[in-house]
Amino acid sequence: MTVEIASPEPHARVRRTFTVRGLVDGLSLSTVSESRDGTGHLHAMVDIGCIAPRTKMPRIDGVAFRGAGDGTIEMELEPGPHSTVQIGDGFHSAVDITAHIEVFVVG
């Protein structure tokens, strides 16, 4: 299983609200309501790094964002530098698939 960030480009300057688009291979993406074994969705762990596999993904406003099940994550961040994206399974546990991206949010 792999994930890569299709957009934004590394070190991109983005607006406060932006979309991260990931390309996932080897895992079916699902919405939270469609979660089952063998599925997952993107999570963004902003500025705290990725968490250990099999650990529950935290729900922390402004730090943890959950994808829509289609490979995208809508994010709203404060101005400045920010980084990181991670895959979580359908039950919000981290899996060992990560992609790192750094962006600069302009105000």
A tleap script that builds the chain and sets N, CA, C and O, in Angstrom:
source leaprc.protein.ff14SB
mol = sequence {
  NMET THR VAL GLU ILE ALA SER PRO GLU PRO
  HIE ALA ARG VAL ARG ARG THR PHE THR VAL
  ARG GLY LEU VAL ASP GLY LEU SER LEU SER
  THR VAL SER GLU SER ARG ASP GLY THR GLY
  HIE LEU HIE ALA MET VAL ASP ILE GLY CYS
  ILE ALA PRO ARG THR LYS MET PRO ARG ILE
  ASP GLY VAL ALA PHE ARG GLY ALA GLY ASP
  GLY THR ILE GLU MET GLU LEU GLU PRO GLY
  PRO HIE SER THR VAL GLN ILE GLY ASP GLY
  PHE HIE SER ALA VAL ASP ILE THR ALA HIE
  ILE GLU VAL PHE VAL VAL CGLY
}
set mol.1.N position { 0.850 -1.184 0.000 }
set mol.1.CA position { 0.000 0.000 0.000 }
set mol.1.C position { 0.887 1.236 0.000 }
set mol.1.O position { 1.912 1.295 0.680 }
set mol.2.N position { 0.465 2.214 -0.777 }
set mol.2.CA position { 1.213 3.466 -0.845 }
set mol.2.C position { 0.252 4.651 -0.902 }
set mol.2.O position { -0.912 4.508 -1.275 }
set mol.3.N position { 0.757 5.807 -0.530 }
set mol.3.CA position { 0.018 7.060 -0.688 }
set mol.3.C position { 1.004 8.124 -1.134 }
set mol.3.O position { 2.145 8.161 -0.674 }
set mol.4.N position { 0.560 8.982 -2.024 }
set mol.4.CA position { 1.353 10.144 -2.397 }
set mol.4.C position { 0.428 11.347 -2.472 }
set mol.4.O position { -0.779 11.207 -2.668 }
set mol.5.N position { 0.997 12.513 -2.316 }
set mol.5.CA position { 0.219 13.744 -2.367 }
set mol.5.C position { 0.225 14.258 -3.800 }
set mol.5.O position { 1.279 14.598 -4.338 }
set mol.6.N position { -0.955 14.316 -4.417 }
set mol.6.CA position { -1.089 14.818 -5.784 }
set mol.6.C position { -1.138 16.343 -5.799 }
set mol.6.O position { -0.612 16.971 -6.718 }
set mol.7.N position { -1.756 16.932 -4.802 }
set mol.7.CA position { -1.807 18.382 -4.674 }
set mol.7.C position { -2.156 18.746 -3.235 }
set mol.7.O position { -2.870 18.000 -2.564 }
set mol.8.N position { -1.671 19.858 -2.767 }
set mol.8.CA position { -0.856 20.843 -3.470 }
set mol.8.C position { 0.580 20.353 -3.656 }
set mol.8.O position { 0.983 19.341 -3.083 }
set mol.9.N position { 1.327 21.074 -4.450 }
set mol.9.CA position { 2.739 20.763 -4.661 }
set mol.9.C position { 3.515 20.987 -3.355 }
set mol.9.O position { 3.107 21.813 -2.538 }
set mol.10.N position { 4.615 20.273 -3.148 }
set mol.10.CA position { 5.444 20.530 -1.966 }
set mol.10.C position { 5.865 21.999 -1.897 }
set mol.10.O position { 6.235 22.597 -2.908 }
set mol.11.N position { 5.807 22.556 -0.724 }
set mol.11.CA position { 6.199 23.941 -0.427 }
set mol.11.C position { 5.310 24.970 -1.116 }
set mol.11.O position { 5.709 26.122 -1.284 }
set mol.12.N position { 4.105 24.557 -1.516 }
set mol.12.CA position { 3.172 25.486 -2.153 }
set mol.12.C position { 2.691 26.534 -1.161 }
set mol.12.O position { 2.624 26.292 0.044 }
set mol.13.N position { 2.361 27.691 -1.691 }
set mol.13.CA position { 1.697 28.731 -0.910 }
set mol.13.C position { 0.205 28.538 -1.155 }
set mol.13.O position { -0.247 28.582 -2.299 }
set mol.14.N position { -0.557 28.327 -0.094 }
set mol.14.CA position { -1.980 28.034 -0.220 }
set mol.14.C position { -2.793 29.025 0.614 }
set mol.14.O position { -2.266 29.670 1.520 }
set mol.15.N position { -4.069 29.133 0.295 }
set mol.15.CA position { -4.980 29.961 1.091 }
set mol.15.C position { -5.326 29.228 2.385 }
set mol.15.O position { -5.038 28.040 2.528 }
set mol.16.N position { -5.935 29.932 3.312 }
set mol.16.CA position { -6.280 29.331 4.614 }
set mol.16.C position { -7.142 28.088 4.466 }
set mol.16.O position { -6.966 27.123 5.210 }
set mol.17.N position { -8.073 28.096 3.516 }
set mol.17.CA position { -8.895 26.917 3.240 }
set mol.17.C position { -8.411 26.323 1.921 }
set mol.17.O position { -8.383 27.010 0.901 }
set mol.18.N position { -8.033 25.058 1.942 }
set mol.18.CA position { -7.512 24.408 0.746 }
set mol.18.C position { -7.783 22.911 0.811 }
set mol.18.O position { -8.186 22.387 1.849 }
set mol.19.N position { -7.558 22.235 -0.300 }
set mol.19.CA position { -7.807 20.802 -0.396 }
set mol.19.C position { -6.501 20.062 -0.609 }
set mol.19.O position { -5.697 20.438 -1.462 }
set mol.20.N position { -6.293 19.016 0.162 }
set mol.20.CA position { -5.186 18.094 -0.068 }
set mol.20.C position { -5.765 16.910 -0.823 }
set mol.20.O position { -6.776 16.343 -0.408 }
set mol.21.N position { -5.131 16.531 -1.929 }
set mol.21.CA position { -5.580 15.385 -2.715 }
set mol.21.C position { -4.491 14.325 -2.674 }
set mol.21.O position { -3.348 14.566 -3.062 }
set mol.22.N position { -4.874 13.137 -2.191 }
set mol.22.CA position { -3.933 12.035 -2.107 }
set mol.22.C position { -4.261 10.946 -3.107 }
set mol.22.O position { -5.422 10.732 -3.454 }
set mol.23.N position { -3.223 10.258 -3.569 }
set mol.23.CA position { -3.385 9.102 -4.444 }
set mol.23.C position { -3.003 7.868 -3.638 }
set mol.23.O position { -1.863 7.737 -3.192 }
set mol.24.N position { -3.951 6.975 -3.456 }
set mol.24.CA position { -3.754 5.798 -2.616 }
set mol.24.C position { -3.791 4.551 -3.493 }
set mol.24.O position { -4.673 4.409 -4.339 }
set mol.25.N position { -2.835 3.650 -3.290 }
set mol.25.CA position { -2.792 2.394 -4.024 }
set mol.25.C position { -2.773 1.246 -3.017 }
set mol.25.O position { -1.989 1.265 -2.068 }
set mol.26.N position { -3.625 0.255 -3.220 }
set mol.26.CA position { -3.626 -0.923 -2.367 }
set mol.26.C position { -4.586 -0.872 -1.196 }
set mol.26.O position { -4.555 -1.753 -0.336 }
set mol.27.N position { -5.440 0.144 -1.144 }
set mol.27.CA position { -6.435 0.274 -0.080 }
set mol.27.C position { -7.661 0.947 -0.666 }
set mol.27.O position { -7.544 1.958 -1.358 }
set mol.28.N position { -8.839 0.396 -0.397 }
set mol.28.CA position { -10.083 1.018 -0.836 }
set mol.28.C position { -10.421 2.161 0.095 }
set mol.28.O position { -10.402 2.003 1.315 }
set mol.29.N position { -10.732 3.314 -0.478 }
set mol.29.CA position { -11.130 4.459 0.327 }
set mol.29.C position { -12.626 4.420 0.573 }
set mol.29.O position { -13.396 3.994 -0.287 }
set mol.30.N position { -13.033 4.866 1.754 }
set mol.30.CA position { -14.448 4.875 2.106 }
set mol.30.C position { -14.754 6.083 2.972 }
set mol.30.O position { -13.858 6.686 3.563 }
set mol.31.N position { -16.026 6.424 3.037 }
set mol.31.CA position { -16.466 7.438 3.984 }
set mol.31.C position { -16.542 6.801 5.358 }
set mol.31.O position { -16.470 5.579 5.486 }
set mol.32.N position { -16.685 7.612 6.371 }
set mol.32.CA position { -16.794 7.088 7.734 }
set mol.32.C position { -17.989 6.149 7.847 }
set mol.32.O position { -17.887 5.092 8.470 }
set mol.33.N position { -19.114 6.522 7.256 }
set mol.33.CA position { -20.320 5.694 7.384 }
set mol.33.C position { -20.227 4.386 6.614 }
set mol.33.O position { -20.976 3.452 6.902 }
set mol.34.N position { -19.318 4.297 5.632 }
set mol.34.CA position { -19.150 3.073 4.841 }
set mol.34.C position { -17.970 2.227 5.308 }
set mol.34.O position { -17.607 1.256 4.645 }
set mol.35.N position { -17.373 2.581 6.433 }
set mol.35.CA position { -16.162 1.904 6.905 }
set mol.35.C position { -16.400 0.439 7.205 }
set mol.35.O position { -17.423 0.051 7.770 }
set mol.36.N position { -15.417 -0.367 6.808 }
set mol.36.CA position { -15.416 -1.796 7.111 }
set mol.36.C position { -13.970 -2.268 7.001 }
set mol.36.O position { -13.102 -1.499 6.587 }
set mol.37.N position { -13.700 -3.511 7.362 }
set mol.37.CA position { -12.346 -4.041 7.234 }
set mol.37.C position { -11.850 -3.879 5.811 }
set mol.37.O position { -12.599 -4.106 4.861 }
set mol.38.N position { -10.595 -3.488 5.656 }
set mol.38.CA position { -9.999 -3.338 4.336 }
set mol.38.C position { -10.229 -1.992 3.687 }
set mol.38.O position { -9.834 -1.785 2.540 }
set mol.39.N position { -10.867 -1.062 4.404 }
set mol.39.CA position { -11.078 0.283 3.868 }
set mol.39.C position { -10.400 1.303 4.761 }
set mol.39.O position { -9.983 0.985 5.875 }
set mol.40.N position { -10.292 2.513 4.277 }
set mol.40.CA position { -9.710 3.588 5.069 }
set mol.40.C position { -9.972 4.917 4.416 }
set mol.40.O position { -10.646 4.998 3.389 }
set mol.41.N position { -9.443 5.945 5.008 }
set mol.41.CA position { -9.543 7.287 4.447 }
set mol.41.C position { -8.352 8.100 4.928 }
set mol.41.O position { -7.680 7.732 5.891 }
set mol.42.N position { -8.101 9.213 4.242 }
set mol.42.CA position { -6.964 10.045 4.599 }
set mol.42.C position { -7.223 10.790 5.896 }
set mol.42.O position { -8.350 11.190 6.188 }
set mol.43.N position { -6.172 10.967 6.658 }
set mol.43.CA position { -6.184 11.820 7.840 }
set mol.43.C position { -4.994 12.766 7.714 }
set mol.43.O position { -3.950 12.374 7.194 }
set mol.44.N position { -5.130 13.970 8.168 }
set mol.44.CA position { -4.006 14.902 8.223 }
set mol.44.C position { -3.706 15.183 9.689 }
set mol.44.O position { -4.571 15.638 10.437 }
set mol.45.N position { -2.498 14.913 10.080 }
set mol.45.CA position { -2.040 15.182 11.438 }
set mol.45.C position { -1.135 16.402 11.331 }
set mol.45.O position { 0.081 16.262 11.193 }
set mol.46.N position { -1.704 17.575 11.393 }
set mol.46.CA position { -1.000 18.810 11.079 }
set mol.46.C position { -0.015 19.192 12.178 }
set mol.46.O position { -0.386 19.363 13.339 }
set mol.47.N position { 1.237 19.320 11.786 }
set mol.47.CA position { 2.321 19.820 12.633 }
set mol.47.C position { 2.646 18.954 13.849 }
set mol.47.O position { 3.444 19.369 14.690 }
set mol.48.N position { 2.058 17.773 13.968 }
set mol.48.CA position { 2.390 16.910 15.110 }
set mol.48.C position { 3.066 15.630 14.646 }
set mol.48.O position { 3.372 14.763 15.464 }
set mol.49.N position { 3.303 15.498 13.347 }
set mol.49.CA position { 3.913 14.288 12.823 }
set mol.49.C position { 2.894 13.164 12.761 }
set mol.49.O position { 1.774 13.294 13.253 }
set mol.50.N position { 3.295 12.067 12.153 }
set mol.50.CA position { 2.404 10.925 12.043 }
set mol.50.C position { 2.414 10.128 13.335 }
set mol.50.O position { 3.388 10.156 14.086 }
set mol.51.N position { 1.333 9.425 13.584 }
set mol.51.CA position { 1.242 8.631 14.805 }
set mol.51.C position { 1.535 7.170 14.492 }
set mol.51.O position { 1.499 6.754 13.334 }
set mol.52.N position { 1.822 6.405 15.518 }
set mol.52.CA position { 2.222 5.006 15.364 }
set mol.52.C position { 1.085 4.161 14.781 }
set mol.52.O position { -0.082 4.388 15.101 }
set mol.53.N position { 1.424 3.188 13.927 }
set mol.53.CA position { 0.406 2.277 13.392 }
set mol.53.C position { -0.397 1.615 14.509 }
set mol.53.O position { 0.123 1.329 15.588 }
set mol.54.N position { -1.682 1.380 14.222 }
set mol.54.CA position { -2.642 0.745 15.124 }
set mol.54.C position { -3.044 1.644 16.302 }
set mol.54.O position { -3.746 1.195 17.209 }
set mol.55.N position { -2.602 2.913 16.293 }
set mol.55.CA position { -3.015 3.881 17.304 }
set mol.55.C position { -4.246 4.605 16.786 }
set mol.55.O position { -4.320 4.923 15.599 }
set mol.56.N position { -5.213 4.873 17.658 }
set mol.56.CA position { -6.400 5.625 17.247 }
set mol.56.C position { -6.000 7.028 16.818 }
set mol.56.O position { -5.212 7.700 17.483 }
set mol.57.N position { -6.559 7.455 15.694 }
set mol.57.CA position { -6.307 8.801 15.206 }
set mol.57.C position { -7.004 9.787 16.141 }
set mol.57.O position { -8.189 9.618 16.429 }
set mol.58.N position { -6.300 10.810 16.619 }
set mol.58.CA position { -6.932 11.770 17.531 }
set mol.58.C position { -7.924 12.667 16.804 }
set mol.58.O position { -7.856 12.828 15.585 }
set mol.59.N position { -8.836 13.244 17.558 }
set mol.59.CA position { -9.760 14.248 17.019 }
set mol.59.C position { -9.460 15.547 17.736 }
set mol.59.O position { -9.999 15.821 18.808 }
set mol.60.N position { -8.601 16.336 17.136 }
set mol.60.CA position { -8.148 17.584 17.739 }
set mol.60.C position { -8.407 18.693 16.735 }
set mol.60.O position { -7.793 18.713 15.668 }
set mol.61.N position { -9.300 19.613 17.055 }
set mol.61.CA position { -9.609 20.706 16.126 }
set mol.61.C position { -8.353 21.468 15.738 }
set mol.61.O position { -7.528 21.800 16.589 }
set mol.62.N position { -8.214 21.742 14.445 }
set mol.62.CA position { -7.087 22.500 13.942 }
set mol.62.C position { -5.816 21.698 13.780 }
set mol.62.O position { -4.819 22.220 13.281 }
set mol.63.N position { -5.827 20.435 14.193 }
set mol.63.CA position { -4.652 19.574 14.081 }
set mol.63.C position { -4.980 18.312 13.317 }
set mol.63.O position { -4.194 17.888 12.470 }
set mol.64.N position { -6.122 17.696 13.593 }
set mol.64.CA position { -6.497 16.436 12.954 }
set mol.64.C position { -7.671 16.673 12.009 }
set mol.64.O position { -8.710 17.197 12.410 }
set mol.65.N position { -7.490 16.280 10.751 }
set mol.65.CA position { -8.525 16.416 9.739 }
set mol.65.C position { -8.783 15.059 9.113 }
set mol.65.O position { -7.847 14.299 8.867 }
set mol.66.N position { -10.043 14.750 8.855 }
set mol.66.CA position { -10.417 13.462 8.282 }
set mol.66.C position { -10.916 13.674 6.864 }
set mol.66.O position { -11.670 14.608 6.591 }
set mol.67.N position { -10.489 12.794 5.960 }
set mol.67.CA position { -10.886 12.886 4.563 }
set mol.67.C position { -12.310 12.444 4.328 }
set mol.67.O position { -12.950 11.863 5.205 }
set mol.68.N position { -12.804 12.729 3.126 }
set mol.68.CA position { -14.187 12.450 2.754 }
set mol.68.C position { -14.381 11.061 2.161 }
set mol.68.O position { -15.497 10.710 1.777 }
set mol.69.N position { -13.324 10.269 2.078 }
set mol.69.CA position { -13.447 8.946 1.489 }
set mol.69.C position { -13.164 8.916 0.001 }
set mol.69.O position { -13.256 7.863 -0.630 }
set mol.70.N position { -12.820 10.069 -0.568 }
set mol.70.CA position { -12.548 10.149 -2.003 }
set mol.70.C position { -11.101 10.554 -2.298 }
set mol.70.O position { -10.775 10.908 -3.430 }
set mol.71.N position { -10.251 10.502 -1.298 }
set mol.71.CA position { -8.854 10.882 -1.497 }
set mol.71.C position { -8.584 12.346 -1.274 }
set mol.71.O position { -7.486 12.818 -1.569 }
set mol.72.N position { -9.565 13.090 -0.757 }
set mol.72.CA position { -9.354 14.510 -0.487 }
set mol.72.C position { -9.574 14.811 0.987 }
set mol.72.O position { -10.296 14.110 1.695 }
set mol.73.N position { -8.921 15.882 1.419 }
set mol.73.CA position { -9.125 16.406 2.766 }
set mol.73.C position { -9.279 17.912 2.632 }
set mol.73.O position { -8.397 18.585 2.099 }
set mol.74.N position { -10.388 18.438 3.111 }
set mol.74.CA position { -10.592 19.882 3.145 }
set mol.74.C position { -9.976 20.390 4.445 }
set mol.74.O position { -10.289 19.890 5.525 }
set mol.75.N position { -9.101 21.385 4.334 }
set mol.75.CA position { -8.404 21.881 5.507 }
set mol.75.C position { -8.540 23.385 5.621 }
set mol.75.O position { -8.655 24.094 4.621 }
set mol.76.N position { -8.525 23.858 6.847 }
set mol.76.CA position { -8.470 25.292 7.129 }
set mol.76.C position { -7.432 25.483 8.217 }
set mol.76.O position { -7.591 24.993 9.335 }
set mol.77.N position { -6.355 26.205 7.880 }
set mol.77.CA position { -5.238 26.376 8.796 }
set mol.77.C position { -4.885 27.837 8.975 }
set mol.77.O position { -5.167 28.670 8.114 }
set mol.78.N position { -4.271 28.134 10.090 }
set mol.78.CA position { -3.772 29.476 10.367 }
set mol.78.C position { -2.589 29.754 9.434 }
set mol.78.O position { -1.920 28.823 8.986 }
set mol.79.N position { -2.331 31.034 9.143 }
set mol.79.CA position { -1.183 31.368 8.302 }
set mol.79.C position { 0.133 30.851 8.889 }
set mol.79.O position { 0.316 30.804 10.106 }
set mol.80.N position { 1.043 30.466 7.990 }
set mol.80.CA position { 2.354 29.987 8.385 }
set mol.80.C position { 2.648 28.627 7.783 }
set mol.80.O position { 1.849 28.113 7.000 }
set mol.81.N position { 3.794 28.028 8.140 }
set mol.81.CA position { 4.177 26.724 7.598 }
set mol.81.C position { 3.458 25.593 8.320 }
set mol.81.O position { 3.255 25.653 9.533 }
set mol.82.N position { 3.073 24.561 7.572 }
set mol.82.CA position { 2.386 23.394 8.132 }
set mol.82.C position { 2.791 22.144 7.352 }
set mol.82.O position { 3.273 22.236 6.224 }
set mol.83.N position { 2.589 20.964 7.971 }
set mol.83.CA position { 2.976 19.729 7.279 }
set mol.83.C position { 2.250 18.485 7.766 }
set mol.83.O position { 1.741 18.452 8.886 }
set mol.84.N position { 2.204 17.455 6.914 }
set mol.84.CA position { 1.988 16.017 7.116 }
set mol.84.C position { 0.598 15.475 6.774 }
set mol.84.O position { -0.406 16.160 6.967 }
set mol.85.N position { 0.548 14.251 6.269 }
set mol.85.CA position { -0.689 13.522 5.971 }
set mol.85.C position { -0.459 12.056 6.303 }
set mol.85.O position { 0.649 11.546 6.136 }
set mol.86.N position { -1.503 11.375 6.772 }
set mol.86.CA position { -1.388 9.964 7.139 }
set mol.86.C position { -2.675 9.228 6.782 }
set mol.86.O position { -3.751 9.826 6.765 }
set mol.87.N position { -2.569 7.941 6.499 }
set mol.87.CA position { -3.743 7.111 6.222 }
set mol.87.C position { -4.224 6.483 7.515 }
set mol.87.O position { -3.428 5.998 8.319 }
set mol.88.N position { -5.534 6.497 7.707 }
set mol.88.CA position { -6.145 5.773 8.812 }
set mol.88.C position { -7.096 4.745 8.239 }
set mol.88.O position { -7.644 4.939 7.155 }
set mol.89.N position { -7.296 3.655 8.955 }
set mol.89.CA position { -8.228 2.648 8.446 }
set mol.89.C position { -9.662 3.102 8.672 }
set mol.89.O position { -9.898 4.186 9.205 }
set mol.90.N position { -10.609 2.280 8.272 }
set mol.90.CA position { -12.011 2.642 8.372 }
set mol.90.C position { -12.501 2.833 9.789 }
set mol.90.O position { -13.594 3.355 10.010 }
set mol.91.N position { -11.697 2.412 10.750 }
set mol.91.CA position { -12.079 2.535 12.150 }
set mol.91.C position { -11.213 3.558 12.871 }
set mol.91.O position { -11.145 3.561 14.100 }
set mol.92.N position { -10.552 4.427 12.109 }
set mol.92.CA position { -9.750 5.545 12.612 }
set mol.92.C position { -8.511 5.095 13.375 }
set mol.92.O position { -8.070 5.792 14.289 }
set mol.93.N position { -7.950 3.965 13.025 }
set mol.93.CA position { -6.652 3.572 13.556 }
set mol.93.C position { -5.616 3.831 12.477 }
set mol.93.O position { -5.863 3.591 11.295 }
set mol.94.N position { -4.458 4.320 12.888 }
set mol.94.CA position { -3.395 4.626 11.934 }
set mol.94.C position { -2.860 3.348 11.303 }
set mol.94.O position { -2.751 2.313 11.961 }
set mol.95.N position { -2.531 3.435 10.028 }
set mol.95.CA position { -1.823 2.354 9.358 }
set mol.95.C position { -0.457 2.908 8.946 }
set mol.95.O position { -0.245 4.120 8.945 }
set mol.96.N position { 0.446 2.026 8.603 }
set mol.96.CA position { 1.814 2.429 8.331 }
set mol.96.C position { 1.980 2.887 6.879 }
set mol.96.O position { 2.836 2.386 6.151 }
set mol.97.N position { 1.149 3.842 6.476 }
set mol.97.CA position { 1.243 4.448 5.154 }
set mol.97.C position { 1.199 5.955 5.371 }
set mol.97.O position { 0.200 6.485 5.857 }
set mol.98.N position { 2.252 6.631 5.021 }
set mol.98.CA position { 2.286 8.072 5.240 }
set mol.98.C position { 2.884 8.782 4.031 }
set mol.98.O position { 3.644 8.198 3.258 }
set mol.99.N position { 2.531 10.026 3.891 }
set mol.99.CA position { 3.139 10.919 2.915 }
set mol.99.C position { 3.313 12.250 3.611 }
set mol.99.O position { 2.439 12.686 4.360 }
set mol.100.N position { 4.400 12.874 3.374 }
set mol.100.CA position { 4.706 14.134 4.050 }
set mol.100.C position { 4.671 15.256 3.025 }
set mol.100.O position { 5.205 15.125 1.924 }
set mol.101.N position { 4.039 16.356 3.400 }
set mol.101.CA position { 4.029 17.529 2.541 }
set mol.101.C position { 4.127 18.752 3.437 }
set mol.101.O position { 3.571 18.787 4.534 }
set mol.102.N position { 4.838 19.743 2.953 }
set mol.102.CA position { 4.927 21.026 3.660 }
set mol.102.C position { 4.289 22.082 2.776 }
set mol.102.O position { 4.544 22.138 1.573 }
set mol.103.N position { 3.456 22.922 3.384 }
set mol.103.CA position { 2.842 24.044 2.666 }
set mol.103.C position { 2.990 25.293 3.515 }
set mol.103.O position { 3.241 25.219 4.718 }
set mol.104.N position { 2.832 26.431 2.876 }
set mol.104.CA position { 2.834 27.694 3.599 }
set mol.104.C position { 1.492 28.358 3.371 }
set mol.104.O position { 1.145 28.705 2.242 }
set mol.105.N position { 0.741 28.534 4.444 }
set mol.105.CA position { -0.583 29.155 4.363 }
set mol.105.C position { -0.425 30.673 4.439 }
set mol.105.O position { 0.188 31.210 5.363 }
set mol.106.N position { -0.996 31.347 3.440 }
set mol.106.CA position { -0.958 32.807 3.425 }
set mol.106.C position { -2.286 33.325 3.958 }
set mol.106.O position { -3.329 32.711 3.736 }
set mol.107.N position { -2.251 34.441 4.653 }
set mol.107.CA position { -3.442 34.982 5.288 }
set mol.107.C position { -4.216 35.853 4.363 }
set mol.107.O position { -5.254 36.391 4.746 }
savepdb mol mol.pdb
quit
